[in-house]
Structure formats: C-alpha cells, structure tokens
C-alpha cells in the first residue's frame, strides 16, 4: 500500500513537472510571438513611412516639373517677349508682372516671383525692392537662389538673348506646405532638407525634433537610408519615435532629402491591445471548446434517436407530397369538368348564332361582282373569322375532354406570329407600340394552327389590356432554344404579383372587373400548350412588366408543302403599329 502511494506521488510529481514545463514553454512562445509581432508591426510601420516619403517625393518632383513647364511656356509666348522688349525700352515692367501673376504659373501655390538678370546681376523683379541671387545649378534648369535676407529658394532659368536671363522663383516653404496638404500629412511628421544648402524648411518641426533633424542631415551627409529609433531622456527611458530618412541622391526630385516619422505610442498601443485581445479570445475559445465537447457527448447519445425520427419524418413528407400532387391533379380535372359542363350548355347557342353569319357571308360572296376586290376581301374575312370562332368554341369544350383527336400540320412560327399580329391590328391601342423579333425563318413546328393562333392572340390581347391608359411597348418574338421553338410575348406594363402569378392559369380566375373577362384565356392557352407536348412559363415583377414564353417542340418534317412567305416581312427586329399593319392589309 505504501509503495502504491509512493508510486502515485511520483506520478503526480512527474505530471506536475511536465505541466510546468509545458506552461513555461507556452509562456516563452507567447513572448517570442509578441516580439515577432512587434517586429512585424515595426516593419509595417517602416513600409508606411517609405510610402509617405515616396508620396512627398513624387508630389515635390511633380510640382517642380509643372513649374518648369508652365514657366517655359510663359517665357516663350509672344506676349511675354513683347512685354520684355517694352521693359527694355521704357523700363516699365508692369506688363511682365501682369502676365506672370495672372498666368497659370502665377496660380501655383509654390510661385514666388519672376526676376531678370544681365551678366549675373539682377535688373528687374516682379516684387519691387526684392533682390535675388541665382546660385549653383541643382538639376537641368533648376538653380539655388537666395534673397538679400538669406532666404533659400529654387529658380528655373530661361534665356532671353542679348545676355538677359529670366528666372521663375519657387518658394520652398510654399512647396513644402502645399505638398503636405496634397497628401493629407501632418507637417510635424515630414522634414525637407535642401541638400546643397543643408537647410531645413519646416522650422516649427525642427524645434520640437532636433534629433530627427540631425539624423536627416547625417543620412544626407553619409548617403545612407535606413529607419532609426530614438530614446529620449525622460523619467523612464523608452523608445518614442521611429524615423526613416532618404538622401537627395535617392529621391526622384534630386534636390531635397526627405524624412518621415511616427510615434512609438502607436506600436505600443497596438501590441498592448493585441495581447489583451489574444487573452480574451483564448478564454472564449477555451469556453467554446468545453461547450463543444459537452454538446458532442450529448449529441452522440441522441444521434440514433434523431436519425430514426428524421427517417420517419422523411417518409411522411414524401407521402404528403404524393398526396398533395394527387389532390392538385384531381382539383385540375374537376375544374376542367366544370368548364366542360358549362361550355356544353352554351356551345349550341353560339353555334346557332354563327351559322347564319357563315351562311349569309357565303351567300354575299357568291353575289359580289368579281371586280369589287375590297368588299370581297372584307366579307371573306368575316366568313373566315366565323369559322375560327366556331373552332374556338369547339376548343373551349375540349378543355375537359381527353383523347380527342387534334389535327396537326407543319407550321412556320414566324408566319404564325405575323398572321396573329395582322388579326390584332384593329384592337391595337393608340398609345401601345408592338415590336417583333422573329428568328425562326425556315423552321417549323407540328401543331394545330387554330390552337396556336388562339394561344398567341390571348397573350397579346392580355398585354394590350395590361398596358391600360398609360400605354407602353410589347415585343413578340420567336427563337430556338434547344429542341424547342419559343414564342415570347413581353410587355413593360405593371407586372403581376407573386400571389396572383400562382393562380393565373386557373379556369375562371380573373383580375378584371365583373363582366369584363371570363378568366378562361390562359386556361385555354395552357391546355393548348399541353396538347402540343410543350410548356408555358411566366416571368413577371411588379412595376417592371411581364413575359410569357411558350415552348413548342420543333418539327423535323420541314416546311409545309407549297409553303410561301406571308405577305408581311419578318426579317430582323421591327416595330409594328396598327396604322402600319392596316396599310399592308
């Protein structure tokens, strides 16, 4: 027993030592990670400083280049040369001053003045009483320049001839502060050193950061570029500033050395907040892992019961779907039976009305003289319309009848659309335009022309009515889509809501006022499409219009025998209006 206790204690001690080693290792890794993170933040800070220096350098160089361009353009103009000649003759330089100050050069923030020398001595300046001395060439046509008070400037040179030289003066302080404004940088974070003169141009910054100014001068002197940390003698000596300096030999402008700096407080606060967040996140992750383990243990015990219950629910759901599908089919057949019962009671009365119309129109055709073609065509149209009306009544009765033989024949889709547009022309509202885009020339479908004509007629008339008084545009098109010929009727009317869209093919469903519609048009259209082994789709969004697409299988039997093009042209997309169609009839 004593040995067992000793063994247990030994194991506990060994486990405790391993735990302590792991904890120590974890602490060391955390410290190492923090140091690596700190170094990464410093590198990122250096990259930001490099980007800031690069932006300052680019803007300074761009300003100098634009100044040179504007100055040379000014001094080469005839007006400027004339003003110089006038000054030479009369000593009046007002013309030079006006041209310089009011030019695009004078509008630049870095512009100071213009002065002229002869044999190195100033003889004229746009700033009265101010003398400038052009010094050493810095690059191309850019020179050092000082005034009698010792202030430093840049000067751009342009020779006028006869020993006269004109200079445009750049205010370096203005150049510096304009650049800071352009890149949205604080003036205290960027220093500018004119390399040849060794002079800084942001004094208020130099007074606060003497070490940074000294570092910039050291970098310019030794020709090195690096980032540098500074320690300042405060109560607890610590890093306070990080500086990156670039000598003039490495800058784009070639005149100024540039430095940028940032506070170490940014790095310290970022590291501190990151460590705090890591600790909080670690605690959250530990709690989360504990909860996950508990949930997994609990779910493991319940998984089998859930699987069994899920399987049972799936079987019930499948049974409910089958039952729902059968119920919908039964309801559809019941609606069709209701339509059949209704139409069978009124079909006889309609036929009685159509019979005299057909008979009298046929008798009238026989009695008309052969040379009266216009009246003959009108009466013939009445007779053909009555034939189609009788066929439509027959089709309405067939909605509830199955296995009824329907005669199919090859039909050219484009000609079918043209004929339907021909029929609908008189009903076309004045404020509605119809476009057609027919792309099935030379193609055919096997179908019943009366059924398909009635289908398209219903869709187009519905589009007319959807336009209302506001009017709009309707596009009737045909195209091939796989093994189907697609008839499309699209309008830019008010559209159809999702709630109504689910019911539009139901018999007797209508959104029109009482007595204005029967609600049978789309039901007949759907039945006709099913008879042709096709399908119909509707795409609509409230306020953006509606498009019905009818898919009919394309035929492999070719064009109808003795086929001739319909009288209306069908090539390409074309606008159709009622007046246009009436002229063609």
C-alpha positions in Angstrom: 0.0 0.0 0.0 2.8 2.4 0.9 4.6 1.6 -2.4 1.3 2.3 -4.2 1.0 5.7 -2.5 4.7 6.4 -3.3 4.2 5.4 -7.0 1.1 7.7 -7.1 3.0 10.6 -5.6 5.9 10.0 -8.1 3.5 10.0 -11.0 1.8 13.2 -9.7 5.2 14.9 -9.3 6.2 13.8 -12.8 2.9 15.1 -14.2 3.3 18.4 -12.4 6.8 18.8 -13.8 5.6 18.1 -17.3 2.8 20.6 -16.8 5.2 23.2 -15.5 7.5 22.6 -18.5 4.6 22.9 -20.9 3.4 26.2 -19.2 6.9 27.6 -19.3 7.3 26.6 -22.9 3.9 28.2 -23.7 4.9 31.4 -21.9 8.2 31.5 -23.8 6.4 31.0 -27.1 3.9 33.8 -26.2 6.8 36.2 -25.5 8.6 35.1 -28.8 5.3 35.6 -30.7 4.8 39.0 -29.2 8.4 40.0 -30.1 7.8 38.7 -33.6 4.5 40.6 -33.8 6.3 43.7 -32.6 9.0 43.3 -35.2 6.3 42.8 -37.9 4.5 45.9 -36.7 7.7 47.9 -36.9 8.4 46.6 -40.4 4.9 47.5 -41.4 5.5 51.0 -39.9 8.7 51.3 -41.9 6.7 50.5 -45.1 4.2 53.1 -44.3 7.0 55.6 -43.7 8.6 54.7 -47.0 5.2 55.2 -48.7 4.9 58.6 -47.1 8.4 59.6 -48.2 7.7 58.4 -51.7 4.4 60.4 -51.8 6.2 63.6 -50.7 9.0 63.0 -53.2 6.6 62.4 -56.0 4.5 65.5 -55.3 7.5 67.7 -54.9 9.0 66.5 -58.2 5.7 66.8 -59.9 5.2 70.4 -58.7 8.8 71.3 -59.8 8.2 69.7 -63.3 4.9 71.5 -63.7 6.5 74.8 -62.6 9.3 74.3 -65.2 6.7 73.5 -67.9 4.5 76.5 -67.1 7.5 78.9 -66.8 9.0 77.9 -70.1 5.6 78.1 -71.8 5.1 81.6 -70.4 8.5 82.9 -71.4 8.2 81.6 -74.9 5.0 83.4 -75.7 5.0 86.4 -78.0 3.1 88.5 -75.4 5.8 87.8 -72.8 8.6 88.6 -75.2 6.8 91.8 -76.2 6.5 92.8 -72.5 10.2 92.2 -72.0 11.1 94.4 -75.1 8.7 97.1 -73.7 10.5 96.9 -70.4 13.9 97.2 -72.1 12.8 100.3 -74.0 10.9 102.1 -71.3 11.9 100.5 -68.0 8.3 99.7 -67.3 7.9 96.1 -66.2 4.2 96.2 -65.4 3.4 94.0 -68.5 5.8 91.3 -67.3 4.3 91.4 -63.8 0.7 91.2 -65.1 1.5 88.3 -67.4 3.4 86.4 -64.7 1.0 86.9 -61.8 -2.2 86.2 -63.9 -0.8 83.2 -65.7 -1.3 79.5 -64.8 2.3 79.8 -63.3 1.1 82.6 -61.0 -1.7 80.5 -59.8 0.6 77.8 -58.4 1.0 77.9 -54.6 4.8 77.4 -54.9 5.2 80.5 -57.1 7.2 83.4 -55.6 8.1 85.8 -58.4 10.0 86.4 -61.7 13.2 88.3 -62.0 15.6 89.1 -64.9 19.4 89.3 -64.8 22.1 90.6 -67.1 25.6 89.2 -66.7 24.6 87.7 -63.4 23.2 90.9 -61.8 19.5 91.4 -61.2 18.0 94.1 -63.3 14.3 93.5 -62.8 11.9 91.7 -60.3 8.1 91.4 -60.2 8.4 92.1 -56.4 9.6 95.6 -56.2 12.6 96.1 -53.9 13.5 92.4 -53.6 16.8 91.2 -55.0 17.6 87.6 -55.8 20.9 85.9 -56.4 20.9 82.8 -58.6 23.4 80.2 -57.4 24.6 76.7 -58.1 22.8 74.6 -60.7 20.9 71.7 -58.9 19.4 69.9 -61.9 18.6 70.7 -65.5 17.3 74.3 -65.5 16.8 74.5 -61.7 19.2 76.6 -59.6 19.8 77.5 -56.0 18.5 81.0 -55.3 18.7 83.3 -52.2 17.5 86.8 -51.5 19.4 89.5 -49.6 18.0 88.3 -46.3 19.5 84.8 -46.8 16.2 83.1 -47.5 16.5 80.0 -49.7 14.5 79.5 -53.0 14.6 77.5 -56.2 14.9 79.2 -59.5 14.0 78.0 -63.0 16.1 79.5 -65.9 15.0 80.7 -69.3 17.4 82.7 -71.6 16.0 85.7 -73.3 19.0 86.6 -75.5 21.4 89.6 -75.5 22.8 88.5 -72.2 19.4 88.6 -70.4 18.2 85.6 -68.4 14.8 85.2 -66.9 14.2 83.2 -63.7 11.0 81.9 -62.1 11.3 81.7 -58.3 9.9 78.7 -56.3 9.1 79.3 -52.7 10.4 76.2 -50.9 8.3 76.7 -47.8 5.2 77.1 -50.0 6.3 74.0 -51.9 6.6 72.0 -48.6 3.3 73.0 -47.1 1.4 72.5 -50.4 2.8 69.0 -50.7 1.8 68.2 -47.1 -1.7 69.4 -47.9 -1.9 67.3 -51.1 -1.0 64.0 -49.3 -3.0 64.9 -46.1 0.1 64.5 -43.9 0.9 66.4 -40.7 3.8 68.9 -41.1 5.3 67.6 -37.9 5.8 64.1 -39.3 7.8 65.1 -42.5 11.1 67.0 -42.9 12.5 68.6 -46.0 16.2 69.3 -46.3 17.7 71.3 -49.3 20.8 69.2 -49.9 23.2 71.8 -51.3 22.4 74.5 -48.7 21.9 72.0 -45.9 18.9 73.9 -44.7 15.5 72.6 -43.3 12.3 74.2 -44.3 9.8 73.5 -41.5 11.3 75.3 -38.5 8.5 74.6 -36.1 9.1 70.8 -36.6 12.9 71.2 -36.2 12.5 73.0 -32.9 10.5 70.0 -31.5 12.6 67.3 -33.0 16.2 68.2 -33.0 17.3 64.6 -33.0 15.3 63.9 -36.2 16.8 66.9 -37.9 20.3 65.8 -37.0 19.5 62.3 -38.3 18.3 63.6 -41.6 21.4 65.7 -42.1 23.6 62.6 -41.1 21.8 60.5 -43.7 22.3 63.2 -46.4 25.9 63.5 -45.5 26.8 59.8 -45.4 24.5 58.8 -48.2 22.7 56.0 -46.3 19.0 55.3 -46.0 17.6 53.5 -43.0 15.0 53.6 -40.3 16.1 54.7 -36.8 14.7 54.5 -33.3 15.3 57.2 -30.8 15.5 57.2 -27.0 14.7 60.4 -25.2 15.8 61.1 -21.6 12.5 61.1 -19.8 11.7 59.6 -16.4 11.8 56.1 -17.8 13.9 56.0 -20.9 12.0 54.3 -23.7 11.5 54.3 -27.5 9.4 57.3 -28.6 10.0 57.9 -32.3 10.7 55.9 -35.5 12.2 57.8 -38.4 13.0 57.0 -42.0 15.3 59.3 -44.0 16.2 59.3 -47.7 19.1 61.3 -49.1 18.7 63.5 -52.1 20.7 61.1 -54.2 18.0 58.5 -53.9 14.9 60.8 -54.3 13.1 61.4 -57.5 13.4 65.2 -57.2 17.2 65.0 -56.7 17.2 68.3 -54.7 15.8 67.6 -51.3 16.5 64.9 -48.7 13.2 63.8 -47.1 12.4 62.1 -43.7 9.1 60.8 -42.2 8.5 59.8 -38.6 5.8 58.2 -36.4 5.3 57.8 -32.7 6.1 54.6 -31.0 3.0 55.0 -28.9 1.1 53.7 -32.0 3.2 50.5 -31.9 2.9 50.1 -28.1 -0.8 50.6 -28.0 -1.3 48.2 -30.9 0.8 45.5 -29.3 -0.9 46.0 -25.9 -4.4 45.9 -27.4 -3.5 42.8 -29.4 -2.1 40.9 -26.4 -5.3 41.8 -24.4 -7.5 40.6 -27.2 -5.5 37.4 -27.6 -6.0 36.6 -23.9 -9.7 37.3 -24.2 -10.0 35.3 -27.3 -8.1 32.4 -25.8 -10.6 32.3 -22.8 -13.5 32.5 -25.2 -12.0 29.6 -27.3 -11.4 27.5 -24.2 -15.0 28.0 -23.1 -16.2 27.3 -26.6 -14.2 24.1 -26.8 -15.6 22.9 -23.5 -19.1 23.6 -24.7 -18.5 21.8 -28.0 -17.1 18.7 -26.2 -20.2 18.6 -23.9 -22.6 19.1 -26.9 -20.8 16.4 -28.9 -21.0 13.9 -26.0 -24.7 14.7 -25.6 -25.5 14.6 -29.3 -23.8 11.2 -29.6 -26.3 9.6 -27.3 -29.2 11.2 -29.1 -28.0 10.8 -32.7 -29.6 7.4 -33.3 -33.0 8.6 -32.0 -32.7 11.7 -34.2 -31.8 9.6 -37.2 -34.8 7.3 -36.7 -37.2 10.2 -36.2 -35.7 12.0 -39.3 -36.3 8.9 -41.4 -39.8 8.7 -40.2 -40.5 12.4 -41.0 -38.9 12.0 -44.5 -41.3 9.1 -45.2 -44.3 11.1 -44.0 -43.1 14.1 -46.0 -42.8 12.0 -49.2 -46.3 10.6 -48.6 -47.7 14.2 -48.0 -46.1 15.4 -51.3 -47.6 12.5 -53.2 -51.0 13.2 -51.7 -50.7 16.9 -52.4 -49.7 16.2 -56.0 -52.7 13.9 -56.5 -55.0 16.4 -54.8 -53.8 19.1 -57.2 -54.3 16.8 -60.2 -57.8 15.9 -59.0 -58.7 19.6 -58.5 -57.4 20.4 -62.0 -59.5 17.6 -63.5 -62.5 18.9 -61.5 -62.1 22.4 -62.9 -61.8 21.0 -66.4 -65.0 19.0 -65.9 -66.7 22.2 -64.6 -65.6 24.0 -67.8 -66.9 21.2 -69.9 -70.3 21.2 -68.3 -70.6 24.9 -68.6 -69.4 25.1 -72.2 -71.5 22.2 -73.4 -74.6 24.1 -72.3 -73.8 27.3 -74.2 -71.9 25.8 -77.3 -75.2 25.1 -79.0 -76.4 28.6 -78.7 -73.1 30.1 -80.0 -73.2 27.7 -83.0 -76.8 28.8 -83.7 -75.6 32.5 -83.8 -72.5 31.6 -86.0 -74.5 29.6 -88.6 -76.4 32.5 -90.1 -73.3 34.7 -90.1 -71.4 32.0 -92.0 -74.3 31.3 -94.4 -75.1 35.0 -95.2 -71.4 35.9 -95.6 -71.0 32.9 -98.1 -74.1 34.0 -100.0 -72.8 37.5 -100.1 -69.5 36.3 -101.5 -71.3 34.5 -104.3 -73.4 37.6 -105.3 -70.5 40.1 -105.2 -69.1 41.2 -108.6 -65.6 39.8 -109.3 -64.1 43.3 -109.8 -65.1 44.5 -106.3 -62.0 43.0 -104.6 -62.0 45.3 -101.5 -65.6 44.3 -100.3 -65.0 40.7 -101.4 -61.9 40.6 -99.1 -63.8 42.1 -96.2 -66.7 39.7 -96.4 -64.2 36.8 -96.8 -62.5 37.9 -93.6 -65.9 37.8 -91.8 -66.5 34.3 -93.1 -63.0 33.1 -92.0 -63.4 34.8 -88.6 -66.7 32.9 -88.1 -65.0 29.6 -89.0 -62.3 30.3 -86.4 -64.9 31.4 -83.8 -66.7 28.1 -84.3 -63.4 26.2 -83.9 -62.6 28.2 -80.8 -65.9 27.2 -79.2 -65.1 23.6 -80.0 -61.7 24.0 -78.4 -63.2 25.5 -75.3 -65.5 22.5 -75.0 -62.4 20.2 -75.4 -60.8 21.5 -72.2 -62.4 18.8 -70.1 -62.3 16.1 -72.8 -59.4 13.6 -73.1 -58.2 11.6 -76.0 -59.8 13.9 -78.6 -58.1 13.8 -81.9 -56.5 17.0 -82.9 -55.2 17.6 -86.5 -51.5 18.7 -86.6 -49.7 20.0 -89.6 -46.3 21.8 -90.2 -46.5 25.5 -89.1 -43.9 28.2 -89.7 -43.6 30.1 -86.3 -42.7 33.5 -87.9 -45.6 33.4 -90.3 -48.0 32.4 -87.5 -46.9 35.4 -85.4 -47.4 37.7 -88.4 -50.9 36.4 -89.1 -51.8 36.9 -85.4 -50.4 40.5 -85.5 -52.5 41.0 -88.6 -55.6 40.0 -86.8 -54.9 42.0 -83.7 -54.1 45.2 -85.6 -57.6 46.7 -85.3 -57.6 46.2 -81.5 -54.1 47.8 -81.0 -54.4 50.9 -78.7 -53.0 54.1 -80.0 -50.6 54.5 -77.1 -49.1 51.0 -77.4 -46.3 50.0 -79.8 -45.6 46.4 -80.8 -42.1 45.2 -81.7 -41.4 41.9 -83.3 -38.1 40.0 -83.3 -38.6 36.8 -85.4 -35.7 34.4 -85.7 -37.3 31.1 -86.9 -37.4 31.7 -90.6 -37.0 28.3 -92.3 -38.1 26.4 -89.1 -41.4 24.7 -88.4 -43.4 23.0 -85.6 -46.0 20.3 -85.8 -49.2 21.9 -84.4 -52.8 23.0 -84.8 -52.8 26.5 -86.3 -56.1 27.4 -84.7 -55.0 26.4 -81.3 -51.6 28.2 -81.5 -53.2 31.3 -83.1 -55.8 31.5 -80.3 -53.0 31.0 -77.7 -50.9 33.9 -79.1 -54.0 36.0 -79.6 -54.9 35.6 -75.9 -51.4 36.5 -74.7 -51.2 39.6 -77.0 -54.7 40.8 -76.0 -53.9 40.4 -72.3 -50.8 42.5 -72.9 -52.9 45.2 -74.6 -55.2 45.3 -71.5 -52.3 45.3 -69.1 -50.9 48.5 -70.7 -54.0 50.4 -69.7 -54.3 54.1 -70.4 -50.6 54.7 -69.7 -49.6 52.6 -72.8 -46.2 51.1 -73.4 -44.3 48.6 -75.5 -45.0 45.0 -76.4 -42.4 42.7 -78.0 -43.5 39.5 -79.8 -40.5 37.2 -80.6 -39.5 33.7 -81.8 -36.2 31.9 -81.3 -34.8 28.4 -81.0 -33.9 27.1 -77.5 -32.6 23.5 -77.7 -35.2 21.3 -79.2 -38.0 23.9 -78.8 -39.3 26.8 -80.7 -40.0 29.6 -78.2 -42.8 32.1 -78.7 -42.4 35.1 -76.3 -44.8 37.9 -75.6 -43.2 40.6 -73.4 -44.6 43.9 -72.1 -43.4 46.7 -69.9 -46.7 47.1 -68.0 -47.4 47.0 -64.3 -46.4 43.3 -63.9 -48.0 40.5 -61.8 -47.6 39.9 -58.1 -46.4 36.6 -56.9 -49.7 35.8 -55.2 -51.6 36.3 -58.4 -49.0 34.6 -60.5 -49.8 31.2 -58.9 -53.5 31.4 -60.0 -53.4 32.9 -63.5 -53.8 29.6 -65.2 -56.8 28.5 -63.1 -60.1 28.5 -65.1 -62.4 31.4 -64.3 -59.7 33.3 -62.3 -59.5 36.9 -63.5 -58.4 40.3 -62.1 -60.7 42.2 -64.3 -63.9 43.8 -63.2 -67.1 41.8 -63.1 -68.3 41.2 -66.7 -65.1 42.3 -68.3 -63.5 38.9 -68.5 -64.2 35.2 -68.1 -60.9 34.0 -66.8 -60.6 31.3 -69.5 -58.0 32.7 -71.8 -54.9 31.5 -70.0 -56.5 28.2 -69.1 -57.2 27.5 -72.8 -53.7 28.6 -73.6 -52.2 26.2 -71.1 -54.4 23.3 -72.4 -53.3 24.1 -76.0 -49.6 24.0 -75.0 -50.1 20.7 -73.2 -51.8 19.3 -76.3 -48.6 20.2 -78.3 -46.4 18.5 -75.7 -44.9 21.8 -74.7 -45.0 24.0 -71.7 -45.6 27.7 -70.8 -43.7 29.9 -68.4 -44.3 33.4 -67.0 -41.7 35.8 -65.8 -43.0 38.9 -64.0 -42.1 41.5 -61.4 -44.4 44.3 -60.2 -43.6 47.6 -61.8 -41.3 46.0 -64.4 -43.5 44.2 -66.8 -44.4 40.6 -67.8 -43.1 38.0 -70.3 -44.9 34.8 -71.3 -42.8 32.1 -73.0 -44.4 29.2 -74.9 -42.2 26.2 -75.7 -43.3 24.0 -78.6 -41.1 21.1 -79.8 -39.6 21.9 -83.2 -40.5 19.7 -86.1 -38.2 17.5 -88.2 -40.6 17.3 -91.2 -39.5 20.6 -92.8 -41.7 23.4 -94.1 -45.3 23.0 -95.1 -45.9 21.7 -98.7 -46.3 24.5 -101.2 -45.1 27.0 -98.5 -44.9 30.7 -99.4 -43.8 33.6 -97.2 -46.6 35.5 -95.5 -47.2 38.9 -97.1 -45.6 40.8 -94.1 -41.8 41.0 -93.9 -40.3 39.1 -90.9 -36.5 39.7 -91.1 -34.9 41.2 -88.0 -36.4 43.2 -85.2 -39.1 45.6 -86.4 -41.7 47.9 -84.8 -45.3 47.2 -85.7 -48.2 49.6 -85.2 -51.8 49.5 -86.1 -51.6 52.1 -88.9 -48.6 50.2 -90.4 -50.5 46.9 -90.4 -53.7 48.5 -91.8 -51.7 49.9 -94.8 -50.4 46.4 -95.5 -53.8 44.7 -95.4 
